[in-house]
Amino acid sequence: MPTRLFFGNGAVRKLAKARLPEGCGLIITGGTSTTRLGYVDRVADVLRQAGHETAVYNKVQPNPTIEGVRECAALCRAAHISFIVGLGGGSSIDTAKAAAVMATNDGDWWDYVHGGTGGGKRIANAGLPVVAIPTTAGTGTEADPFTVITNGEEKIGGGGEKCFPAISVVDPDFMMTVPPHLTAYQGFDALFHATEGYIANVATPLSDAYALKSIELLAKYLPAAVKDGSDLEARTQVALASTLSGMVESTSCCTSEHGMEHALSAFYPKLPHGAGLIMLSEAYYSFFADKSPERFTAMAKAMGVVTGHLPEAERPMAFVKALVELQKACGVDGLKMSDYGITKEDMAKCAANARHTMGGLFELDPYALSLDETTQIMMNAYK
């Protein structure tokens, strides 16, 4: 994980002394909150102290699109941008990563996407340097080389070693105003990066250490961050857990749970990614509990469950029970796909889409799912 990482309250000030190319930077962000809360101005002021002027692109969508990547890349070329700052949630940082690559490479981002209708090409040239400044704690994209971009009904993760940020600033000061429900959605996204990376068949001792610590921190601190967003200690520990989960993605990988959710939110863009994962999770992990029992028992212990008194056969499902209890503690146990217009009849279509667009993740599961089993998991998750 070659990114230089600054962590902690006030860490954004360290950007004034960070080594960045001379010239103008482009701040890529979305919506109005980063501007309204003064984050854009704060970042621009720090960079100005270091002699860098900045331009701003503020049209990133919650599910970032190929059109946004194209606009940003064209702006970089036209304005001779020297580096890019991704400021916001994962959507802003992922757009920044993809645009940075396309500012220095030929063709279209989709040419370099593996899966679905992507061209499957290798990225030839290093992109512009990217500074990642997350204002949410969930995606971990500040510590991994991946992006998730939507093109029509395909929402596909892409990237590679040339997509690591040069610098990442994880400053909990920028996360204090996230509403409770979004804090929960984002926190569970981080949790599932860790849990999927822990059960993946490419897990390593290094990724295991990151994953178990992230699970431990989220089980302990996420309910407090949801309950009181001004709780600095809880916000800081959840931010740390999210970054650790990004490191899990860099040293292991997500599994098919993320592939299934990408299909749901590709067809239903108003579905928040973390909410979709929460909806899938009980059915998903219930299916896999007996496929990787030792790992599930270890995750239960990381969540604070004492498993020694349980019969050995019941220990893996102790993780699933703890997961459901954590969702209740964060007030997200009642989420329903039907509230977003999703129908039960959509499950087969979404399962097929997941395997077509993100089939590589299914190869990393501890057990090889069939299409029928994928559909059944999604059917079991439907409410």
C-alpha positions as CSV (number, residue, x, y, z in Angstrom):
1,M,0.0,0.0,0.0
2,P,2.3,2.8,-1.3
3,T,0.1,5.7,-0.4
4,R,1.5,8.2,2.0
5,L,-1.1,8.5,4.7
6,F,-1.8,11.3,7.2
7,F,-4.3,10.4,9.9
8,G,-5.9,12.3,12.8
9,N,-7.6,15.5,13.8
10,G,-6.2,18.5,11.8
11,A,-4.2,16.2,9.5
12,V,-5.4,18.2,6.5
13,R,-2.9,20.9,7.5
14,K,0.0,18.6,6.7
15,L,-0.9,19.0,3.0
16,A,0.9,22.4,3.1
17,K,4.2,20.6,3.4
18,A,3.4,17.6,1.2
19,R,5.3,17.2,-2.0
20,L,3.1,17.7,-5.0
21,P,3.9,18.7,-8.6
22,E,4.1,22.5,-9.3
23,G,1.0,23.9,-10.9
24,C,-2.7,23.9,-10.5
25,G,-4.7,21.2,-8.7
26,L,-8.3,20.1,-9.5
27,I,-10.6,19.5,-6.5
28,I,-13.2,16.9,-7.4
29,T,-16.2,16.7,-5.1
30,G,-19.9,16.2,-5.2
31,G,-23.2,17.9,-4.3
32,T,-23.2,20.9,-1.9
33,S,-22.2,19.6,1.5
34,T,-18.4,19.8,1.1
35,T,-18.8,23.4,-0.1
36,R,-21.5,24.4,2.4
37,L,-19.4,23.0,5.3
38,G,-16.3,24.8,4.2
39,Y,-14.2,21.7,3.4
40,V,-13.5,22.8,-0.2
41,D,-12.2,26.2,1.0
42,R,-10.2,24.6,3.8
43,V,-8.4,22.3,1.4
44,A,-7.9,25.1,-1.2
45,D,-6.4,27.4,1.5
46,V,-3.9,24.7,2.7
47,L,-2.8,24.1,-0.9
48,R,-2.5,27.8,-1.5
49,Q,-0.1,28.0,1.4
50,A,2.0,25.5,-0.5
51,G,1.9,27.6,-3.7
52,H,-0.9,25.7,-5.5
53,E,-4.0,27.3,-7.0
54,T,-7.0,25.0,-7.5
55,A,-10.0,24.6,-9.7
56,V,-13.1,22.8,-8.6
57,Y,-15.4,20.2,-10.2
58,N,-18.5,19.6,-8.0
59,K,-20.8,17.4,-10.0
60,V,-19.9,13.9,-8.9
61,Q,-23.0,11.7,-8.4
62,P,-23.5,9.4,-5.4
63,N,-22.9,6.4,-7.7
64,P,-20.1,7.9,-9.9
65,T,-20.6,7.7,-13.6
66,I,-18.4,7.2,-16.6
67,E,-19.7,10.6,-17.9
68,G,-18.3,12.3,-14.8
69,V,-14.9,10.6,-15.3
70,R,-14.9,11.8,-18.9
71,E,-15.7,15.4,-18.0
72,C,-13.0,15.5,-15.3
73,A,-10.4,14.0,-17.5
74,A,-11.2,16.5,-20.3
75,L,-11.0,19.3,-17.8
76,C,-7.6,18.1,-16.6
77,R,-6.2,18.1,-20.1
78,A,-7.7,21.5,-21.1
79,A,-6.5,23.3,-17.9
80,H,-3.1,21.5,-17.7
81,I,-3.9,20.2,-14.2
82,S,-0.9,18.9,-12.3
83,F,-2.6,16.9,-9.6
84,I,-6.1,15.9,-8.5
85,V,-7.8,16.1,-5.0
86,G,-10.7,13.7,-4.4
87,L,-12.7,15.3,-1.6
88,G,-15.8,13.7,-0.3
89,G,-17.1,10.1,-0.1
90,G,-15.9,7.2,-2.2
91,S,-17.7,8.5,-5.2
92,S,-15.6,11.7,-5.4
93,I,-12.3,9.8,-4.7
94,D,-13.1,7.1,-7.2
95,T,-13.9,9.7,-9.8
96,A,-10.6,11.4,-9.0
97,K,-8.7,8.1,-9.4
98,A,-10.2,7.3,-12.7
99,A,-10.0,10.8,-14.1
100,A,-6.3,11.0,-13.1
101,V,-5.6,7.8,-15.2
102,M,-7.6,9.1,-18.1
103,A,-5.8,12.4,-18.1
104,T,-2.6,10.6,-19.1
105,N,-3.8,7.6,-21.1
106,D,-5.5,7.1,-24.4
107,G,-9.1,6.0,-25.0
108,D,-11.9,5.8,-22.4
109,W,-12.0,4.5,-18.8
110,W,-14.2,1.6,-19.9
111,D,-11.4,0.4,-22.1
112,Y,-9.5,-0.4,-19.0
113,V,-12.3,-2.1,-17.1
114,H,-12.2,-5.9,-16.7
115,G,-15.7,-7.4,-16.6
116,G,-19.0,-6.8,-18.3
117,T,-18.5,-4.8,-21.5
118,G,-15.2,-3.4,-20.4
119,G,-12.3,-3.6,-22.8
120,G,-9.9,-5.3,-20.4
121,K,-6.8,-3.3,-21.4
122,R,-3.9,-2.7,-19.0
123,I,-3.3,0.9,-17.9
124,A,-0.1,2.0,-19.7
125,N,0.8,5.3,-18.1
126,A,0.9,6.5,-14.5
127,G,-2.0,8.9,-13.8
128,L,-1.8,12.3,-12.3
129,P,-1.0,12.3,-8.6
130,V,-4.1,11.9,-6.5
131,V,-4.7,13.3,-3.0
132,A,-7.6,11.5,-1.4
133,I,-9.5,13.3,1.4
134,P,-12.5,11.2,2.6
135,T,-15.3,13.0,4.4
136,T,-17.0,9.6,5.1
137,A,-15.7,6.5,6.9
138,G,-16.7,3.5,4.8
139,T,-15.1,3.0,1.4
140,G,-11.5,2.7,2.4
141,T,-10.7,4.0,-1.1
142,E,-8.0,6.2,0.4
143,A,-6.0,3.1,1.0
144,D,-6.7,0.9,-2.0
145,P,-6.1,1.0,-5.8
146,F,-9.7,0.5,-6.9
147,T,-12.5,2.5,-8.3
148,V,-16.2,1.7,-8.7
149,I,-17.7,3.5,-11.8
150,T,-21.2,3.0,-13.3
151,N,-21.8,2.8,-17.0
152,G,-25.5,2.4,-17.7
153,E,-26.6,-0.8,-15.9
154,E,-23.0,-1.9,-15.2
155,K,-21.4,-0.9,-11.9
156,I,-17.9,-2.3,-12.0
157,G,-14.8,-2.1,-9.8
158,G,-11.6,-1.4,-11.7
159,G,-8.2,0.1,-11.3
160,G,-4.8,-1.4,-10.4
161,E,-1.5,-0.4,-9.0
162,K,-1.6,2.9,-11.0
163,C,-4.7,4.0,-9.1
164,F,-3.3,4.2,-5.6
165,P,-3.5,7.8,-4.2
166,A,-0.2,9.4,-3.8
167,I,-1.3,11.0,-0.6
168,S,-4.3,10.3,1.6
169,V,-5.5,12.6,4.5
170,V,-7.9,10.9,6.9
171,D,-9.1,13.7,9.1
172,P,-12.1,12.9,11.4
173,D,-12.8,16.7,11.6
174,F,-14.2,16.3,8.1
175,M,-16.6,13.5,9.2
176,M,-18.4,15.0,12.2
177,T,-21.6,16.1,10.4
178,V,-22.4,12.9,8.6
179,P,-26.1,12.0,9.5
180,P,-26.7,8.9,11.6
181,H,-28.2,6.7,8.9
182,L,-25.3,7.4,6.5
183,T,-22.8,6.9,9.3
184,A,-24.3,3.4,9.7
185,Y,-24.4,2.6,6.0
186,Q,-20.8,3.7,5.5
187,G,-19.6,1.9,8.6
188,F,-21.1,-1.4,7.5
189,D,-19.5,-0.9,4.1
190,A,-16.2,-0.8,5.9
191,L,-17.1,-3.8,8.0
192,F,-17.9,-5.9,4.9
193,H,-14.6,-4.9,3.3
194,A,-13.0,-6.5,6.3
195,T,-15.2,-9.5,6.6
196,E,-15.1,-10.3,2.9
197,G,-11.4,-9.8,2.8
198,Y,-11.0,-12.1,5.8
199,I,-13.0,-15.0,4.3
200,A,-11.6,-14.5,0.7
201,N,-9.5,-17.4,-0.6
202,V,-6.7,-14.8,-1.3
203,A,-6.4,-13.6,2.3
204,T,-3.0,-13.2,3.8
205,P,-1.6,-13.0,7.3
206,L,-1.2,-9.2,6.7
207,S,-4.8,-8.7,5.5
208,D,-6.0,-10.9,8.4
209,A,-4.4,-8.5,10.9
210,Y,-6.0,-5.5,9.3
211,A,-9.4,-7.2,9.0
212,L,-9.7,-8.5,12.5
213,K,-8.7,-5.1,14.0
214,S,-11.2,-3.3,11.7
215,I,-14.0,-5.7,12.7
216,E,-13.1,-5.2,16.4
217,L,-13.2,-1.3,16.1
218,L,-16.4,-1.2,14.2
219,A,-18.2,-3.5,16.6
220,K,-17.1,-1.4,19.5
221,Y,-17.4,2.2,18.1
222,L,-19.9,2.3,15.2
223,P,-23.0,2.3,17.4
224,A,-21.5,5.3,19.4
225,A,-20.7,7.2,16.2
226,V,-24.3,6.6,14.9
227,K,-25.8,7.7,18.2
228,D,-23.7,10.8,18.7
229,G,-22.0,12.2,15.6
230,S,-20.0,14.6,17.7
231,D,-18.3,11.8,19.6
232,L,-14.8,12.5,18.4
233,E,-13.3,9.2,19.8
234,A,-15.9,7.1,18.1
235,R,-15.5,9.0,14.8
236,T,-11.8,8.6,15.0
237,Q,-11.9,4.9,15.6
238,V,-14.5,4.3,12.9
239,A,-12.3,6.3,10.5
240,L,-9.3,4.1,11.4
241,A,-11.4,1.0,10.9
242,S,-12.4,2.2,7.5
243,T,-8.8,2.9,6.4
244,L,-7.7,-0.5,7.8
245,S,-10.5,-2.1,5.7
246,G,-9.1,-0.3,2.6
247,M,-5.7,-1.9,3.4
248,V,-7.6,-5.2,3.6
249,E,-8.7,-4.6,0.0
250,S,-5.1,-3.9,-1.0
251,T,-3.8,-7.1,0.5
252,S,-6.8,-9.4,0.0
253,C,-10.0,-8.6,-1.8
254,C,-13.8,-8.4,-1.6
255,T,-15.9,-11.4,-2.4
256,S,-19.3,-11.9,-4.1
257,E,-21.3,-10.0,-1.5
258,H,-20.0,-6.8,-3.1
259,G,-20.7,-8.1,-6.6
260,M,-24.3,-8.8,-5.7
261,E,-24.8,-5.3,-4.2
262,H,-23.2,-3.6,-7.2
263,A,-25.9,-5.2,-9.4
264,L,-28.7,-3.9,-7.0
265,S,-27.4,-0.3,-7.0
266,A,-26.6,-0.4,-10.8
267,F,-30.3,-1.1,-11.5
268,Y,-31.5,1.1,-8.6
269,P,-29.0,4.0,-8.3
270,K,-30.9,5.6,-5.4
271,L,-30.0,2.6,-3.2
272,P,-27.0,3.5,-1.0
273,H,-24.2,1.0,-1.4
274,G,-23.9,0.4,2.3
275,A,-27.6,-0.1,2.7
276,G,-27.7,-2.7,0.0
277,L,-24.9,-4.6,1.7
278,I,-26.7,-4.5,5.0
279,M,-29.8,-5.9,3.3
280,L,-27.8,-8.8,1.7
281,S,-25.6,-9.6,4.7
282,E,-27.6,-11.9,7.0
283,A,-28.5,-14.2,4.1
284,Y,-25.1,-14.0,2.6
285,Y,-23.1,-14.8,5.8
286,S,-25.6,-17.4,6.9
287,F,-24.9,-19.3,3.6
288,F,-21.2,-19.1,4.0
289,A,-20.9,-19.8,7.8
290,D,-20.4,-23.5,7.4
291,K,-18.1,-23.1,4.4
292,S,-15.4,-21.4,6.4
293,P,-16.2,-22.2,10.1
294,E,-12.8,-21.3,11.7
295,R,-12.8,-17.9,10.0
296,F,-16.4,-17.1,11.0
297,T,-15.6,-18.1,14.6
298,A,-12.6,-15.8,14.6
299,M,-14.8,-12.9,13.3
300,A,-17.3,-13.6,16.1
301,K,-14.4,-13.3,18.6
302,A,-13.3,-10.0,17.0
303,M,-16.8,-8.7,17.6
304,G,-16.5,-9.5,21.2
305,V,-18.5,-12.8,21.3
306,V,-17.2,-15.4,23.8
307,T,-17.5,-18.6,21.8
308,G,-15.7,-21.1,24.1
309,H,-18.9,-22.2,25.8
310,L,-20.8,-22.8,22.5
311,P,-20.9,-26.2,20.8
312,E,-18.3,-26.1,18.0
313,A,-21.0,-26.4,15.3
314,E,-22.7,-23.2,16.6
315,R,-19.7,-21.0,16.7
316,P,-19.6,-19.9,13.1
317,M,-23.2,-18.6,13.3
318,A,-22.3,-16.6,16.4
319,F,-20.8,-14.1,14.0
320,V,-24.0,-13.8,12.0
321,K,-26.0,-13.3,15.3
322,A,-23.5,-10.6,16.4
323,L,-23.8,-9.0,13.0
324,V,-27.6,-8.8,13.3
325,E,-27.3,-7.3,16.8
326,L,-24.8,-4.7,15.5
327,Q,-27.4,-3.7,12.9
328,K,-30.0,-3.4,15.5
329,A,-27.7,-1.2,17.7
330,C,-27.2,1.1,14.7
331,G,-30.9,1.2,13.8
332,V,-30.5,-0.4,10.3
333,D,-32.0,-3.8,10.9
334,G,-35.3,-2.9,9.3
335,L,-34.0,-2.0,5.8
336,K,-36.0,-3.4,3.0
337,M,-35.2,-3.7,-0.7
338,S,-38.9,-3.0,-1.5
339,D,-38.6,0.5,0.0
340,Y,-36.3,1.3,-3.0
341,G,-38.7,-0.2,-5.6
342,I,-36.8,-3.4,-5.9
343,T,-39.0,-6.5,-6.5
344,K,-38.4,-10.1,-5.7
345,E,-38.6,-10.9,-9.4
346,D,-35.5,-8.7,-9.9
347,M,-33.3,-11.1,-8.0
348,A,-32.6,-13.4,-10.8
349,K,-31.7,-10.5,-13.1
350,C,-29.5,-8.9,-10.5
351,A,-27.7,-12.2,-9.8
352,A,-27.0,-12.7,-13.4
353,N,-25.7,-9.1,-13.7
354,A,-23.5,-9.5,-10.7
355,R,-21.8,-12.6,-12.2
356,H,-21.4,-10.9,-15.6
357,T,-20.0,-7.6,-14.4
358,M,-18.1,-8.7,-11.2
359,G,-17.5,-12.3,-11.9
360,G,-13.9,-12.1,-10.6
361,L,-15.2,-11.6,-7.0
362,F,-17.1,-14.8,-7.2
363,E,-13.8,-16.6,-7.8
364,L,-12.5,-15.3,-4.5
365,D,-15.3,-16.8,-2.3
366,P,-14.3,-19.7,0.0
367,Y,-16.9,-21.8,-1.9
368,A,-17.8,-21.6,-5.6
369,L,-21.4,-20.3,-5.9
370,S,-23.6,-21.4,-8.7
371,L,-25.9,-18.9,-10.4
372,D,-28.9,-20.7,-8.7
373,E,-27.2,-20.3,-5.3
374,T,-26.4,-16.7,-6.0
375,T,-30.1,-16.0,-6.9
376,Q,-31.2,-18.0,-3.8
377,I,-29.1,-15.9,-1.4
378,M,-30.5,-12.7,-2.9
379,M,-34.0,-14.1,-2.7
380,N,-33.5,-15.0,1.0
381,A,-32.3,-11.4,1.6
382,Y,-35.3,-9.9,0.0
383,K,-37.8,-8.0,2.2
